[in-house]
Amino acid sequence: MKKYLVFIISFVMIFMAFQIVSGLILTASYTPDFSSIGGNLSQDVAFGTSSIPLLSTLLIATLAYFFSQRKVRTSKNK
């Protein structure tokens, strides 16, 4: 269980760091296209949505951990 907790905590930390760094890079490299506005300035703000939420990612990471542990156990038994 200790290995699992270490794996999940490190996975979440790496995942969050990746999200923050990629957000910073995308924000820094964004160049708005003012030519397509055509004088119609709206005050609405639109945010993108996450295609894979954190809970789904944690579930996938948990499954990957248990499958890898099962594979290690079966290879040690041979």
PyMOL commands that set and color helices and strands:
alter all, ss='L'
color gray80, all
select helices_A, chain A and resi 2-29+34-36+54-77
alter helices_A, ss='H'
color red, helices_A
deselect
rebuild
show_as cartoon
